[in-house]
Amino acid sequence: MKEVTLSPVSSPLTGKLQVPGDKSISHRAVILGSLAEGKTTVGNFLTGEDCMRTVDAFRHLGVSIEQDGNSLAIDSQGPGHFTESESPLYFGNSGTTARLMLGVLAGLPFFTSVYGDTSLAARPMDRVVSPLGKMGAWFDGRKDGSNFPMAIRGGHLQGIRYTLPIKSAQVKSAVLLAGLFAEGVTEVMEETASRNHTEKMLQAFGADITETNHHIRITNQKPLKAADVYVPGDVSSAAFFMTAAAIVPGSRLTLTNVGLNHSRTGIIDVLQEMGALIEILNEQTTGGEKFGDVTITYQKLKGIVIEGDIIPRLIDELPVIALAATQAEGETIIRDARELRFKETDRIKAVTDGLTRLGADIKPTEDGMVIKGTSGLTGGKVAAYDDHRIAMMLAIASLITEQNVIIDDVSSIAISYPDFFEHLNMLTRK
């Protein structure tokens, strides 16, 4: 447990900041680099705990992965040369590692057991196990095979046609990864586009994959070939400092090399709709992923309704969007976000509890929350619920409180943003 006490700031946030590499892309670079034949290099890799769980998993399967700072060199002969792990694979708190690795392990012709921490053990895996089971993999675990710890016996998969029952890039990705091993065609349909990093990276590694109108087809006909990957800055991490600049009067902050994949930039769209002044410059594209510099200049915000198709594009950013809404004129309503209840914690409960304790007028609903704006946040002691995004949201809230904010435990932040407090201090100590 690592308790911290944070004080409000007395000056605007200005300057430039480069946030760490994208967590979603970092996971996928390790997975596809390990499945590909040859030597893959990954630049600007996120070395947070979650992504290192994925690295460790493939090392246990016999893949050579060398790390030098935030660069990786992955030397693999492909999945045909993977070896059965002599010990259970530990995924810690990483839901991305868990769900995507189940898709890989489903295709490997041997036995694997996996487990995670207490939080991961409570998160539902049936949404992934169900389609993978239909493809021919065998799973067993707690709650009739729905929860970790879990055992998997893979191999001999058959392609399926699967319509996603929920908006989940993790489920989609697990099925597509299993499709790399399956006989025939694997098809995934989704009503609303979720983040598409997996599809873009599969194309970059040479997979036989096509996508038309949210209908994705993949086969095992083209073995993956090694590629060089550059990981853009994580827009989910940048979201905390975007929001900070949007709520601290007088601020003007530039975040460099931020990922601008359309499936992830809902946070930018929402802040702009709320009235924040945002400029995007120096746009580039590599490996199908767009990135650029994002400058946020403080302006007064207004309340809006956030619902529908945009929700999958900002599901991880909703906690800090709720904080921004406390400073907006009028009322902000968040709907269609029931998925928040199945993250590292019940984020609807965690957000409303934390911001209420700080003095906000915020009420939970079954699938979101209602926030009345222009709240003067007072301060006090709050719980992070062992959730990195809740901890970082509360830390950003401390910038505008009247008194100190005491967060019970911020150790979870190392999962996705190990340098968060170093960067926060760099902007506030002037």
Wavefront OBJ file of the C-alpha trace (Angstrom):
o trace
v 0.000 0.000 0.000
v 1.314 3.428 -0.968
v -0.695 6.349 0.427
v -0.031 9.820 -0.968
v -1.058 13.335 0.014
v -1.473 15.789 -2.843
v -1.895 19.566 -2.717
v -3.798 21.844 -5.095
v -1.817 23.883 -7.625
v -1.542 27.663 -7.609
v -0.480 28.179 -11.238
v -1.543 26.993 -14.719
v -0.129 23.869 -16.355
v 2.139 24.783 -19.258
v 4.840 23.248 -21.418
v 5.268 19.911 -23.189
v 4.986 16.321 -22.033
v 5.444 12.946 -23.711
v 3.258 10.249 -22.204
v 4.351 6.580 -22.212
v 3.672 4.153 -25.033
v 0.159 2.906 -25.661
v -0.762 -0.019 -23.422
v -3.114 -1.696 -25.900
v -0.627 -1.492 -28.759
v 2.273 -2.625 -26.544
v 0.394 -5.803 -25.560
v -0.417 -6.583 -29.181
v 3.125 -5.908 -30.385
v 4.457 -8.538 -27.976
v 1.760 -11.050 -28.926
v 2.110 -10.709 -32.699
v 5.882 -10.346 -32.537
v 5.996 -13.652 -30.650
v 3.640 -15.362 -33.112
v 5.628 -14.070 -36.107
v 8.643 -15.747 -37.652
v 11.805 -13.677 -37.385
v 13.060 -10.782 -35.288
v 10.552 -8.088 -34.337
v 11.647 -4.812 -32.747
v 9.272 -2.729 -30.650
v 10.074 0.927 -29.931
v 8.505 3.088 -27.208
v 7.146 -0.036 -25.520
v 5.207 0.566 -22.307
v 7.141 -1.117 -19.494
v 4.233 -0.994 -17.042
v 3.350 -4.089 -15.046
v 0.441 -5.105 -17.289
v 2.489 -5.239 -20.471
v 5.352 -7.034 -18.739
v 2.882 -9.813 -17.819
v 2.422 -10.434 -21.539
v 6.195 -10.454 -22.069
v 6.657 -12.944 -19.221
v 3.918 -15.205 -20.603
v 5.683 -15.631 -23.935
v 9.040 -16.113 -22.275
v 7.468 -19.024 -20.409
v 6.376 -20.415 -23.783
v 9.969 -20.349 -25.039
v 10.116 -17.055 -26.957
v 13.301 -14.992 -26.712
v 12.447 -11.408 -25.712
v 15.249 -8.975 -24.872
v 14.481 -5.616 -23.243
v 16.626 -2.474 -23.408
v 14.811 0.369 -21.656
v 11.566 0.862 -23.555
v 12.712 -1.151 -26.579
v 12.115 -4.867 -27.170
v 13.759 -7.374 -29.497
v 11.553 -10.445 -30.024
v 13.200 -13.421 -31.730
v 10.710 -16.153 -32.584
v 10.414 -19.137 -34.894
v 6.639 -18.967 -34.725
v 4.051 -20.807 -32.610
v 5.035 -24.190 -33.987
v 8.170 -23.933 -31.826
v 6.443 -22.828 -28.604
v 6.900 -25.141 -25.631
v 4.464 -26.059 -22.888
v 5.092 -23.920 -19.807
v 6.413 -25.851 -16.828
v 4.538 -23.575 -14.416
v 1.193 -21.716 -14.434
v 1.210 -18.382 -16.264
v 0.566 -15.409 -13.964
v -1.277 -12.449 -15.505
v -1.392 -10.224 -12.426
v -4.070 -7.544 -12.811
v -3.984 -7.460 -16.610
v -7.351 -8.125 -18.220
v -5.847 -7.485 -21.663
v -3.145 -10.114 -21.119
v -5.736 -12.561 -19.822
v -8.319 -12.273 -22.576
v -5.928 -11.987 -25.514
v -3.694 -14.788 -24.247
v -6.712 -17.079 -23.979
v -7.138 -16.589 -27.732
v -3.503 -17.606 -28.306
v -3.509 -20.507 -25.836
v -6.684 -21.852 -27.431
v -4.673 -22.522 -30.581
v -1.605 -24.143 -28.994
v -1.625 -27.970 -28.929
v -0.812 -28.418 -25.259
v -2.026 -27.797 -21.724
v -1.657 -24.455 -19.935
v -2.911 -23.199 -16.576
v -3.300 -19.485 -15.869
v -4.156 -17.281 -12.918
v -4.139 -13.669 -11.773
v -4.481 -11.494 -8.710
v -7.677 -11.188 -6.673
v -9.077 -8.463 -8.921
v -8.478 -10.422 -12.135
v -9.985 -13.548 -10.586
v -13.251 -11.632 -10.181
v -13.419 -10.419 -13.781
v -15.582 -12.363 -16.271
v -13.803 -14.560 -18.800
v -16.894 -16.361 -20.117
v -17.288 -13.704 -22.813
v -14.007 -15.008 -24.292
v -14.265 -18.657 -23.265
v -17.651 -19.061 -24.970
v -16.580 -18.308 -28.576
v -13.206 -20.017 -28.138
v -14.982 -23.111 -26.854
v -17.135 -23.101 -29.993
v -13.914 -23.145 -32.006
v -12.821 -26.332 -30.236
v -10.646 -25.260 -27.289
v -11.222 -26.774 -23.843
v -11.390 -24.610 -20.717
v -12.026 -25.285 -17.066
v -11.986 -22.922 -14.116
v -13.983 -21.402 -11.300
v -17.695 -20.766 -11.812
v -18.063 -23.388 -14.558
v -15.020 -22.189 -16.438
v -15.882 -18.489 -16.307
v -13.232 -17.223 -13.879
v -9.554 -17.626 -13.080
v -7.671 -19.732 -12.130
v -8.225 -21.567 -15.395
v -6.875 -24.522 -17.349
v -6.718 -24.599 -21.154
v -6.102 -27.426 -23.591
v -5.804 -25.970 -27.059
v -5.323 -26.971 -30.653
v -7.507 -28.389 -33.464
v -9.564 -25.218 -33.835
v -12.227 -24.632 -36.468
v -13.194 -21.224 -37.785
v -16.539 -19.798 -36.675
v -18.852 -16.945 -37.596
v -19.321 -14.908 -34.426
v -21.337 -11.780 -33.695
v -20.056 -9.917 -30.664
v -22.802 -9.743 -28.010
v -21.005 -6.871 -26.259
v -18.816 -3.980 -27.387
v -15.393 -5.419 -26.559
v -12.106 -5.135 -28.439
v -10.651 -7.770 -26.119
v -13.241 -10.385 -27.090
v -12.888 -9.511 -30.770
v -9.109 -9.756 -30.517
v -9.189 -13.118 -28.718
v -11.318 -14.646 -31.480
v -9.143 -13.155 -34.242
v -5.965 -14.461 -32.591
v -7.511 -17.916 -32.315
v -8.441 -17.579 -35.998
v -4.717 -17.560 -36.820
v -4.683 -21.228 -35.755
v -8.117 -22.359 -36.997
v -9.023 -24.356 -40.078
v -11.245 -22.457 -42.470
v -12.430 -18.885 -42.103
v -13.032 -17.109 -38.805
v -15.474 -14.205 -39.032
v -16.258 -11.598 -36.393
v -19.124 -9.120 -36.692
v -19.661 -6.121 -34.434
v -22.523 -3.636 -34.472
v -20.381 -0.732 -33.246
v -16.699 -0.412 -34.056
v -14.453 -1.031 -31.035
v -10.742 -0.191 -30.919
v -9.056 -1.762 -33.937
v -5.381 -2.022 -32.957
v -5.424 -5.811 -33.401
v -6.705 -5.663 -36.981
v -4.222 -2.953 -37.979
v -1.276 -4.815 -36.468
v -2.321 -8.149 -37.957
v -2.214 -6.467 -41.365
v 1.246 -5.059 -40.625
v 2.493 -8.566 -39.741
v 1.107 -10.027 -42.983
v -1.971 -11.913 -41.765
v -4.717 -12.961 -44.176
v -7.289 -10.541 -42.769
v -9.939 -8.332 -44.349
v -12.482 -5.927 -42.848
v -15.651 -4.484 -44.385
v -18.361 -2.618 -42.477
v -17.490 -4.069 -39.044
v -17.228 -7.585 -40.570
v -13.737 -9.034 -40.123
v -12.465 -12.242 -41.789
v -9.205 -14.019 -40.949
v -7.625 -17.351 -41.898
v -4.470 -19.288 -41.027
v -3.228 -19.224 -44.616
v -0.450 -16.667 -44.154
v 2.101 -17.170 -41.341
v 2.963 -13.911 -39.600
v 6.289 -12.340 -40.506
v 8.379 -10.184 -38.160
v 7.949 -6.421 -38.385
v 9.242 -3.267 -36.711
v 6.673 -1.570 -34.468
v 6.683 1.949 -33.047
v 4.213 2.404 -30.194
v 2.578 5.866 -30.127
v 1.916 7.621 -26.826
v -1.078 6.228 -24.966
v -4.130 8.451 -25.460
v -5.686 6.911 -22.328
v -2.694 8.129 -20.310
v -2.705 11.468 -22.110
v -6.387 11.856 -21.174
v -5.474 12.623 -17.563
v -3.266 15.547 -18.541
v -5.688 16.692 -21.256
v -8.314 16.928 -18.537
v -5.899 18.638 -16.157
v -5.252 21.389 -18.699
v -8.994 21.628 -19.397
v -9.898 22.274 -15.727
v -6.958 24.292 -14.361
v -7.560 27.939 -15.378
v -4.934 29.505 -17.625
v -3.367 26.206 -18.693
v -1.888 25.483 -22.111
v -0.265 22.067 -22.410
v 1.126 20.103 -25.364
v 1.259 16.308 -25.294
v 3.621 14.946 -27.947
v 3.366 11.825 -30.137
v -0.078 10.847 -28.833
v -1.883 7.986 -30.591
v -4.777 9.291 -32.691
v -6.443 6.056 -33.778
v -10.079 7.034 -34.399
v -11.316 4.119 -32.290
v -9.568 5.680 -29.280
v -10.010 9.441 -29.651
v -13.463 9.779 -28.116
v -11.842 11.680 -25.226
v -10.750 14.425 -27.637
v -14.188 14.602 -29.258
v -15.939 14.856 -25.872
v -13.623 17.504 -24.437
v -14.058 19.564 -27.600
v -17.850 19.213 -27.381
v -17.630 20.353 -23.756
v -15.803 23.470 -24.918
v -12.100 22.695 -24.465
v -9.799 24.229 -27.076
v -7.757 21.405 -28.638
v -5.303 21.615 -31.542
v -3.639 18.637 -33.248
v -0.352 19.161 -35.107
v 2.502 17.109 -36.621
v 0.307 14.140 -37.561
v 2.154 11.018 -38.740
v 1.249 7.411 -39.476
v 3.276 4.249 -38.888
v 2.062 0.668 -39.060
v -1.430 1.962 -39.759
v -1.475 3.896 -36.460
v -1.802 7.689 -36.564
v -0.212 9.913 -33.927
v 0.559 13.576 -33.388
v 0.939 16.437 -30.913
v -2.150 17.493 -28.956
v -2.330 20.979 -27.409
v -5.058 21.754 -24.856
v -5.831 25.348 -23.874
v -8.121 26.057 -20.931
v -11.614 27.340 -21.647
v -14.782 27.089 -19.581
v -16.560 23.773 -20.091
v -20.248 22.990 -20.470
v -22.204 19.845 -19.618
v -23.216 17.398 -22.367
v -24.816 13.970 -22.843
v -22.365 11.137 -23.566
v -23.983 7.975 -24.921
v -24.277 5.520 -27.789
v -21.586 4.684 -30.326
v -18.932 6.924 -28.796
v -18.819 4.922 -25.551
v -16.471 2.159 -26.832
v -14.106 4.920 -28.037
v -13.663 6.348 -24.527
v -14.674 3.644 -22.056
v -11.340 3.838 -20.197
v -11.425 7.638 -20.107
v -14.883 7.981 -18.542
v -13.549 8.287 -14.965
v -11.513 11.392 -15.827
v -14.291 12.722 -18.092
v -16.539 12.573 -15.018
v -14.002 14.754 -13.211
v -14.058 17.277 -16.064
v -17.862 17.293 -15.861
v -17.735 18.430 -12.227
v -16.205 21.697 -13.487
v -18.565 22.193 -16.440
v -21.562 24.504 -16.465
v -24.816 22.562 -16.343
v -25.366 18.816 -16.195
v -23.430 15.983 -17.803
v -25.110 12.610 -18.304
v -23.178 9.431 -19.128
v -25.238 6.490 -20.467
v -24.658 3.092 -22.124
v -21.490 2.515 -20.077
v -22.461 -0.512 -17.998
v -19.158 -2.096 -19.065
v -17.533 0.191 -16.462
v -18.875 -2.144 -13.782
v -16.624 -4.959 -15.066
v -13.250 -3.242 -15.150
v -10.506 -3.552 -12.498
v -13.246 -2.489 -10.119
v -16.831 -1.278 -10.500
v -15.770 2.073 -11.919
v -19.241 3.599 -11.725
v -19.221 3.024 -7.978
v -15.564 4.007 -7.581
v -15.908 7.270 -9.535
v -19.101 8.403 -7.832
v -17.772 7.475 -4.392
v -14.434 9.240 -4.871
v -15.783 12.432 -6.399
v -18.639 12.621 -3.880
v -16.113 12.452 -1.046
v -14.276 15.360 -2.668
v -17.467 17.428 -2.752
v -18.880 16.785 -6.234
v -22.595 16.437 -6.994
v -22.567 13.110 -8.843
v -25.061 10.234 -8.824
v -24.607 6.702 -10.173
v -27.056 5.044 -12.554
v -27.174 1.441 -13.702
v -25.196 2.229 -16.861
v -23.472 5.508 -16.096
v -23.750 8.604 -13.954
v -25.254 12.080 -13.720
v -22.919 14.947 -12.795
v -24.002 18.457 -11.884
v -21.271 20.883 -12.811
v -19.357 23.815 -11.343
v -18.721 21.846 -8.161
v -16.173 23.300 -5.803
v -14.102 20.284 -4.820
v -13.068 20.423 -1.192
v -10.540 17.652 -0.607
v -10.189 14.829 1.888
v -9.289 11.143 1.999
v -10.419 8.912 -0.873
v -10.058 5.302 -1.988
v -8.539 4.275 -5.317
v -10.061 0.768 -5.175
v -6.737 -0.682 -6.369
v -7.562 0.697 -9.844
v -4.925 2.681 -11.742
v -7.411 4.860 -13.620
v -9.317 5.770 -10.460
v -6.051 6.608 -8.677
v -4.865 8.868 -11.505
v -8.264 10.566 -11.797
v -8.210 11.405 -8.095
v -4.656 12.715 -8.395
v -5.728 15.067 -11.193
v -8.710 16.156 -9.071
v -6.266 17.282 -6.360
v -5.035 20.031 -8.689
v -8.262 22.003 -8.174
v -9.385 21.086 -4.641
v -9.521 23.598 -1.807
v -7.564 21.322 0.549
v -5.216 18.367 0.260
v -6.339 15.062 -1.224
v -5.164 11.858 0.461
v -5.356 8.781 -1.775
v -5.240 5.519 0.167
v -3.118 3.538 -2.305
v -1.597 4.586 -5.636
v 0.573 1.527 -6.241
v -1.799 0.362 -9.019
v -0.647 3.265 -11.224
v 2.504 1.272 -12.043
v 0.252 -0.979 -14.152
v -0.042 1.554 -16.958
v 1.908 4.742 -16.126
v 5.003 4.146 -13.963
v 6.207 7.767 -14.399
v 2.836 9.393 -13.665
v 3.836 11.251 -10.504
v 7.181 12.287 -11.971
v 5.299 13.861 -14.895
v 2.681 15.413 -12.612
v 5.371 16.961 -10.439
v 7.222 18.249 -13.494
v 4.133 20.236 -14.514
v 3.215 21.517 -11.061
v 6.608 22.389 -9.567
v 7.528 25.609 -11.349
l 1 2 3 4 5 6 7 8 9 10 11 12 13 14 15 16 17 18 19 20 21 22 23 24 25 26 27 28 29 30 31 32 33 34 35 36 37 38 39 40 41 42 43 44 45 46 47 48 49 50 51 52 53 54 55 56 57 58 59 60 61 62 63 64 65 66 67 68 69 70 71 72 73 74 75 76 77 78 79 80 81 82 83 84 85 86 87 88 89 90 91 92 93 94 95 96 97 98 99 100 101 102 103 104 105 106 107 108 109 110 111 112 113 114 115 116 117 118 119 120 121 122 123 124 125 126 127 128 129 130 131 132 133 134 135 136 137 138 139 140 141 142 143 144 145 146 147 148 149 150 151 152 153 154 155 156 157 158 159 160 161 162 163 164 165 166 167 168 169 170 171 172 173 174 175 176 177 178 179 180 181 182 183 184 185 186 187 188 189 190 191 192 193 194 195 196 197 198 199 200 201 202 203 204 205 206 207 208 209 210 211 212 213 214 215 216 217 218 219 220 221 222 223 224 225 226 227 228 229 230 231 232 233 234 235 236 237 238 239 240 241 242 243 244 245 246 247 248 249 250 251 252 253 254 255 256 257 258 259 260 261 262 263 264 265 266 267 268 269 270 271 272 273 274 275 276 277 278 279 280 281 282 283 284 285 286 287 288 289 290 291 292 293 294 295 296 297 298 299 300 301 302 303 304 305 306 307 308 309 310 311 312 313 314 315 316 317 318 319 320 321 322 323 324 325 326 327 328 329 330 331 332 333 334 335 336 337 338 339 340 341 342 343 344 345 346 347 348 349 350 351 352 353 354 355 356 357 358 359 360 361 362 363 364 365 366 367 368 369 370 371 372 373 374 375 376 377 378 379 380 381 382 383 384 385 386 387 388 389 390 391 392 393 394 395 396 397 398 399 400 401 402 403 404 405 406 407 408 409 410 411 412 413 414 415 416 417 418 419 420 421 422 423 424 425 426 427 428 429 430
